Amino acid sequence: MLTYALIVFAIAAVGGLVLASSVLRGKLAPWAISILHALLGASGLVLLILTVMQGATPARVTAALGLLVVAALGGFYLASLHLRGTVAPKAVVFVHAGVAVAGFLTLLSAVLVA
């Protein structure tokens, strides 16, 4: 299930790149991609939570889950700005992306070592 979560997060990351490029150009991101990005991220989190709840997962998986939950909280904030029709601050987008990438790489390391 970790591999599936990794794949889902990788696809979500591609959408995140598209969203970030819109914000960096000072434009609101496309709604369809924004919703898809959120749904994929949530799906990846559910897969990861289910895996951690089964027990006997490496500490790296739990660490990845923690990082990705923090990234999701930043995503909720970004979505709230989007709902108000406000272009997100670039710094917040970079922090959200950085934490998400750190979580993804932590998860990747857990999958590659296993």
ROVOSE-958009 format. One record per residue: residue number from 1; y, z, x of N, C-alpha, C in turn. Coordinates in nm, 4 decimals. Example, Ala and Ser with C-alpha at 12.3 -4.5 7.8 and 13.67 -1.06 7.14 Angstrom:
BEGIN
<drentor 1, <-0.5690, 0.7800, 1.3190>, <-0.4500, 0.7800, 1.2300>, <-0.3300, 0.7800, 1.3200>>
<drentor 2, <-0.2250, 0.7080, 1.2850>, <-0.1060, 0.7140, 1.3670>, <0.0030, 0.7870, 1.2900>>
This chain:
BEGIN
<drentor 1, <-0.1189, 0.0000, 0.0820>, <0.0000, 0.0000, 0.0000>, <0.1262, 0.0000, 0.0871>>
<drentor 2, <0.1158, 0.0544, 0.2082>, <0.2318, 0.0538, 0.2976>, <0.2737, -0.0883, 0.3336>>
<drentor 3, <0.1762, -0.1744, 0.3523>, <0.2079, -0.3131, 0.3858>, <0.2816, -0.3805, 0.2705>>
<drentor 4, <0.2384, -0.3518, 0.1478>, <0.3066, -0.4095, 0.0315>, <0.4502, -0.3574, 0.0221>>
<drentor 5, <0.4676, -0.2284, 0.0464>, <0.6028, -0.1719, 0.0445>, <0.6901, -0.2394, 0.1500>>
<drentor 6, <0.6332, -0.2609, 0.2673>, <0.7059, -0.3259, 0.3758>, <0.7488, -0.4670, 0.3366>>
<drentor 7, <0.6591, -0.5401, 0.2730>, <0.6905, -0.6773, 0.2293>, <0.8011, -0.6761, 0.1241>>
<drentor 8, <0.7915, -0.5844, 0.0292>, <0.8926, -0.5756, -0.0766>, <1.0293, -0.5419, -0.0160>>
<drentor 9, <1.0304, -0.4454, 0.0771>, <1.1573, -0.4103, 0.1422>, <1.2126, -0.5268, 0.2247>>
<drentor 10, <1.1263, -0.6051, 0.2865>, <1.1719, -0.7200, 0.3651>, <1.2390, -0.8238, 0.2750>>
<drentor 11, <1.1794, -0.8478, 0.1580>, <1.2398, -0.9430, 0.0637>, <1.3726, -0.8889, 0.0127>>
<drentor 12, <1.3759, -0.7578, -0.0152>, <1.5012, -0.6950, -0.0602>, <1.6091, -0.7084, 0.0471>>
<drentor 13, <1.5680, -0.6992, 0.1732>, <1.6643, -0.7098, 0.2831>, <1.7295, -0.8471, 0.2884>>
<drentor 14, <1.6540, -0.9510, 0.2564>, <1.7117, -1.0857, 0.2537>, <1.8222, -1.0929, 0.1482>>
<drentor 15, <1.7932, -1.0361, 0.0314>, <1.8961, -1.0298, -0.0728>, <2.0154, -0.9479, -0.0276>>
<drentor 16, <1.9882, -0.8393, 0.0456>, <2.0965, -0.7563, 0.0969>, <2.1869, -0.8321, 0.1924>>
<drentor 17, <2.1287, -0.9201, 0.2720>, <2.2105, -1.0024, 0.3625>, <2.3043, -1.0939, 0.2849>>
<drentor 18, <2.2535, -1.1506, 0.1759>, <2.3377, -1.2369, 0.0917>, <2.4514, -1.1553, 0.0294>>
<drentor 19, <2.4167, -1.0353, -0.0205>, <2.5180, -0.9488, -0.0813>, <2.6233, -0.9077, 0.0211>>
<drentor 20, <2.5772, -0.8682, 0.1399>, <2.6706, -0.8250, 0.2440>, <2.7624, -0.9394, 0.2864>>
<drentor 21, <2.7096, -1.0607, 0.2910>, <2.7948, -1.1737, 0.3309>, <2.9058, -1.1965, 0.2293>>
<drentor 22, <2.8773, -1.1728, 0.1015>, <2.9818, -1.1849, -0.0003>, <3.0906, -1.0800, 0.0224>>
<drentor 23, <3.0476, -0.9561, 0.0447>, <3.1433, -0.8470, 0.0644>, <3.2267, -0.8717, 0.1895>>
<drentor 24, <3.1647, -0.9201, 0.2956>, <3.2387, -0.9458, 0.4193>, <3.3422, -1.0565, 0.4028>>
<drentor 25, <3.3210, -1.1432, 0.3038>, <3.4196, -1.2473, 0.2735>, <3.5216, -1.2009, 0.1709>>
<drentor 26, <3.5089, -1.0727, 0.1287>, <3.6044, -1.0165, 0.0336>, <3.5782, -1.0549, -0.1107>>
<drentor 27, <3.4571, -1.0964, -0.1415>, <3.4225, -1.1391, -0.2769>, <3.3211, -1.0438, -0.3378>>
<drentor 28, <3.3194, -1.0403, -0.4705>, <3.2141, -0.9654, -0.5386>, <3.0819, -1.0388, -0.5200>>
<drentor 29, <2.9774, -0.9620, -0.5017>, <2.8449, -1.0207, -0.4814>, <2.7925, -1.0769, -0.6133>>
<drentor 30, <2.7048, -1.1778, -0.6081>, <2.6464, -1.2326, -0.7312>, <2.5610, -1.1273, -0.8021>>
<drentor 31, <2.5802, -1.1160, -0.9334>, <2.5090, -1.0147, -1.0113>, <2.3576, -1.0313, -1.0043>>
<drentor 32, <2.3091, -1.1520, -1.0166>, <2.1639, -1.1740, -1.0196>, <2.0986, -1.1247, -0.8904>>
<drentor 33, <2.1597, -1.1552, -0.7792>, <2.1036, -1.1113, -0.6512>, <2.1159, -0.9597, -0.6375>>
<drentor 34, <2.2244, -0.9055, -0.6866>, <2.2448, -0.7610, -0.6823>, <2.1357, -0.6874, -0.7608>>
<drentor 35, <2.1061, -0.7358, -0.8800>, <2.0022, -0.6745, -0.9636>, <1.8650, -0.6903, -0.8977>>
<drentor 36, <1.8365, -0.8087, -0.8467>, <1.7080, -0.8331, -0.7807>, <1.6921, -0.7425, -0.6583>>
<drentor 37, <1.7974, -0.7283, -0.5804>, <1.7967, -0.6416, -0.4628>, <1.7648, -0.4974, -0.5039>>
<drentor 38, <1.8292, -0.4509, -0.6095>, <1.8060, -0.3142, -0.6571>, <1.6634, -0.2957, -0.7081>>
<drentor 39, <1.6139, -0.3918, -0.7839>, <1.4775, -0.3812, -0.8374>, <1.3728, -0.3838, -0.7264>>
<drentor 40, <1.3929, -0.4684, -0.6285>, <1.2990, -0.4738, -0.5165>, <1.3032, -0.3442, -0.4358>>
<drentor 41, <1.4230, -0.2937, -0.4112>, <1.4355, -0.1674, -0.3388>, <1.3688, -0.0527, -0.4133>>
<drentor 42, <1.3899, -0.0477, -0.5441>, <1.3275, 0.0575, -0.6253>, <1.1753, 0.0430, -0.6258>>
<drentor 43, <1.1272, -0.0793, -0.6329>, <0.9821, -0.1031, -0.6304>, <0.9219, -0.0587, -0.4981>>
<drentor 44, <0.9899, -0.0902, -0.3888>, <0.9431, -0.0464, -0.2578>, <0.9401, 0.1054, -0.2473>>
<drentor 45, <1.0430, 0.1712, -0.3031>, <1.0449, 0.3169, -0.3014>, <0.9298, 0.3762, -0.3821>>
<drentor 46, <0.9020, 0.3174, -0.4978>, <0.7909, 0.3664, -0.5803>, <0.6594, 0.3534, -0.5035>>
<drentor 47, <0.6368, 0.2392, -0.4399>, <0.5153, 0.2215, -0.3604>, <0.5066, 0.3249, -0.2489>>
<drentor 48, <0.6192, 0.3503, -0.1849>, <0.6219, 0.4462, -0.0751>, <0.5991, 0.5887, -0.1256>>
<drentor 49, <0.6608, 0.6235, -0.2370>, <0.6424, 0.7574, -0.2949>, <0.4969, 0.7779, -0.3339>>
<drentor 50, <0.4359, 0.6782, -0.3959>, <0.2951, 0.6897, -0.4345>, <0.2057, 0.7098, -0.3122>>
<drentor 51, <0.2360, 0.6414, -0.2052>, <0.1578, 0.6549, -0.0826>, <0.1729, 0.7950, -0.0242>>
<drentor 52, <0.2949, 0.8448, -0.0186>, <0.3190, 0.9780, 0.0365>, <0.2531, 1.0843, -0.0515>>
<drentor 53, <0.2567, 1.0654, -0.1822>, <0.1965, 1.1636, -0.2734>, <0.0444, 1.1684, -0.2613>>
<drentor 54, <-0.0166, 1.0621, -0.2137>, <-0.1614, 1.0624, -0.1938>, <-0.2010, 1.1505, -0.0770>>
<drentor 55, <-0.1079, 1.1827, 0.0082>, <-0.1338, 1.2705, 0.1215>, <-0.1885, 1.1963, 0.2408>>
<drentor 56, <-0.2005, 1.2702, 0.3497>, <-0.2565, 1.2189, 0.4751>, <-0.1822, 1.0957, 0.5274>>
<drentor 57, <-0.0518, 1.0927, 0.5081>, <0.0274, 0.9841, 0.5667>, <0.0957, 1.0369, 0.6920>>
<drentor 58, <0.1182, 0.9503, 0.7883>, <0.1877, 0.9944, 0.9103>, <0.3295, 1.0437, 0.8785>>
<drentor 59, <0.3799, 1.1297, 0.9640>, <0.5153, 1.1837, 0.9454>, <0.6192, 1.0721, 0.9442>>
<drentor 60, <0.5919, 0.9635, 1.0136>, <0.6866, 0.8505, 1.0154>, <0.7063, 0.7914, 0.8768>>
<drentor 61, <0.6019, 0.7908, 0.7967>, <0.6134, 0.7358, 0.6612>, <0.7053, 0.8244, 0.5777>>
<drentor 62, <0.6896, 0.9541, 0.5917>, <0.7773, 1.0466, 0.5191>, <0.9217, 1.0329, 0.5674>>
<drentor 63, <0.9395, 1.0163, 0.6968>, <1.0738, 0.9961, 0.7519>, <1.1344, 0.8663, 0.6986>>
<drentor 64, <1.0534, 0.7610, 0.6929>, <1.1008, 0.6333, 0.6389>, <1.1419, 0.6498, 0.4932>>
<drentor 65, <1.0617, 0.7237, 0.4176>, <1.0952, 0.7487, 0.2770>, <1.2293, 0.8200, 0.2667>>
<drentor 66, <1.2494, 0.9217, 0.3485>, <1.3767, 0.9938, 0.3457>, <1.4952, 0.9034, 0.3754>>
<drentor 67, <1.4817, 0.8216, 0.4777>, <1.5903, 0.7291, 0.5126>, <1.6164, 0.6286, 0.4008>>
<drentor 68, <1.5098, 0.5771, 0.3428>, <1.5265, 0.4764, 0.2373>, <1.5823, 0.5367, 0.1090>>
<drentor 69, <1.5540, 0.6636, 0.0831>, <1.6156, 0.7311, -0.0322>, <1.7655, 0.7463, -0.0086>>
<drentor 70, <1.8039, 0.7824, 0.1132>, <1.9468, 0.7926, 0.1459>, <2.0136, 0.6557, 0.1309>>
<drentor 71, <1.9461, 0.5507, 0.1770>, <2.0004, 0.4151, 0.1607>, <2.0149, 0.3809, 0.0124>>
<drentor 72, <1.9176, 0.4222, -0.0682>, <1.9248, 0.3955, -0.2129>, <2.0436, 0.4668, -0.2760>>
<drentor 73, <2.0705, 0.5884, -0.2319>, <2.1878, 0.6602, -0.2844>, <2.3164, 0.5849, -0.2508>>
<drentor 74, <2.3233, 0.5322, -0.1298>, <2.4382, 0.4484, -0.0940>, <2.4434, 0.3230, -0.1794>>
<drentor 75, <2.3260, 0.2686, -0.2110>, <2.3194, 0.1509, -0.2975>, <2.3702, 0.1802, -0.4379>>
<drentor 76, <2.3391, 0.3011, -0.4885>, <2.3912, 0.3396, -0.6207>, <2.5437, 0.3441, -0.6186>>
<drentor 77, <2.5991, 0.3962, -0.5106>, <2.7444, 0.4007, -0.4985>, <2.8028, 0.2587, -0.4946>>
<drentor 78, <2.7394, 0.1733, -0.4162>, <2.7863, 0.0339, -0.4087>, <2.7758, -0.0351, -0.5444>>
<drentor 79, <2.6682, -0.0082, -0.6165>, <2.6524, -0.0674, -0.7502>, <2.7598, -0.0164, -0.8453>>
<drentor 80, <2.7975, 0.1112, -0.8315>, <2.9022, 0.1645, -0.9199>, <3.0356, 0.0949, -0.8936>>
<drentor 81, <3.0618, 0.0638, -0.7683>, <3.1834, -0.0115, -0.7367>, <3.1765, -0.1517, -0.7962>>
<drentor 82, <3.0596, -0.2125, -0.7841>, <3.0395, -0.3473, -0.8364>, <3.0623, -0.3499, -0.9886>>
<drentor 83, <3.0116, -0.2473, -1.0572>, <3.0301, -0.2391, -1.2027>, <3.1777, -0.2301, -1.2414>>
<drentor 84, <3.2564, -0.1703, -1.1553>, <3.4008, -0.1579, -1.1813>, <3.4785, -0.2817, -1.1381>>
<drentor 85, <3.4074, -0.3791, -1.0818>, <3.4736, -0.5015, -1.0384>, <3.5482, -0.4872, -0.9076>>
<drentor 86, <3.5091, -0.3879, -0.8290>, <3.5739, -0.3610, -0.7009>, <3.4846, -0.4096, -0.5875>>
<drentor 87, <3.5449, -0.4790, -0.4931>, <3.4698, -0.5193, -0.3731>, <3.4485, -0.3947, -0.2881>>
<drentor 88, <3.3267, -0.3738, -0.2452>, <3.2904, -0.2533, -0.1700>, <3.3592, -0.2504, -0.0340>>
<drentor 89, <3.3908, -0.1305, 0.0143>, <3.4439, -0.1192, 0.1509>, <3.3374, -0.1637, 0.2516>>
<drentor 90, <3.3799, -0.2390, 0.3484>, <3.2852, -0.2922, 0.4479>, <3.2117, -0.1806, 0.5219>>
<drentor 91, <3.2807, -0.0709, 0.5497>, <3.2177, 0.0397, 0.6219>, <3.1003, 0.0966, 0.5431>>
<drentor 92, <3.1146, 0.1082, 0.4123>, <3.0066, 0.1617, 0.3286>, <2.8886, 0.0649, 0.3286>>
<drentor 93, <2.9174, -0.0636, 0.3245>, <2.8107, -0.1640, 0.3285>, <2.7354, -0.1541, 0.4607>>
<drentor 94, <2.8075, -0.1370, 0.5714>, <2.7425, -0.1269, 0.7018>, <2.6573, -0.0001, 0.7129>>
<drentor 95, <2.7063, 0.1110, 0.6591>, <2.6280, 0.2354, 0.6625>, <2.5024, 0.2206, 0.5778>>
<drentor 96, <2.5170, 0.1658, 0.4570>, <2.4025, 0.1429, 0.3682>, <2.2982, 0.0556, 0.4383>>
<drentor 97, <2.3437, -0.0535, 0.4956>, <2.2523, -0.1456, 0.5635>, <2.1888, -0.0800, 0.6858>>
<drentor 98, <2.2665, -0.0072, 0.7619>, <2.2141, 0.0569, 0.8824>, <2.1058, 0.1594, 0.8517>>
<drentor 99, <2.1284, 0.2406, 0.7489>, <2.0284, 0.3401, 0.7112>, <1.9037, 0.2704, 0.6573>>
<drentor 100, <1.9229, 0.1651, 0.5787>, <1.8085, 0.0906, 0.5245>, <1.7274, 0.0252, 0.6371>>
<drentor 101, <1.7949, -0.0318, 0.7339>, <1.7248, -0.0941, 0.8475>, <1.6495, 0.0116, 0.9272>>
<drentor 102, <1.7107, 0.1274, 0.9478>, <1.6429, 0.2361, 1.0190>, <1.5169, 0.2792, 0.9434>>
<drentor 103, <1.5271, 0.2894, 0.8107>, <1.4103, 0.3244, 0.7299>, <1.3031, 0.2177, 0.7362>>
<drentor 104, <1.3449, 0.0923, 0.7299>, <1.2505, -0.0191, 0.7363>, <1.1781, -0.0205, 0.8711>>
<drentor 105, <1.2525, -0.0046, 0.9787>, <1.1913, -0.0069, 1.1121>, <1.0990, 0.1132, 1.1331>>
<drentor 106, <1.1349, 0.2267, 1.0768>, <1.0481, 0.3443, 1.0850>, <0.9177, 0.3180, 1.0105>>
<drentor 107, <0.9288, 0.2583, 0.8923>, <0.8090, 0.2232, 0.8153>, <0.7263, 0.1188, 0.8898>>
<drentor 108, <0.7930, 0.0198, 0.9464>, <0.7226, -0.0827, 1.0233>, <0.6450, -0.0225, 1.1401>>
<drentor 109, <0.7070, 0.0716, 1.2078>, <0.6379, 0.1350, 1.3202>, <0.5146, 0.2124, 1.2735>>
<drentor 110, <0.5238, 0.2725, 1.1556>, <0.4088, 0.3457, 1.1012>, <0.2949, 0.2492, 1.0649>>
<drentor 111, <0.3319, 0.1339, 1.0115>, <0.2295, 0.0344, 0.9728>, <0.1655, -0.0270, 1.0967>>
<drentor 112, <0.2446, -0.0558, 1.1987>, <0.1919, -0.1194, 1.3195>, <0.1039, -0.0253, 1.4003>>
<drentor 113, <0.1336, 0.1022, 1.3987>, <0.0559, 0.1996, 1.4743>, <-0.0764, 0.2310, 1.4025>>
<drentor 114, <-0.0748, 0.2259, 1.2691>, <-0.1948, 0.2631, 1.1916>, <-0.3085, 0.1656, 1.2088>>
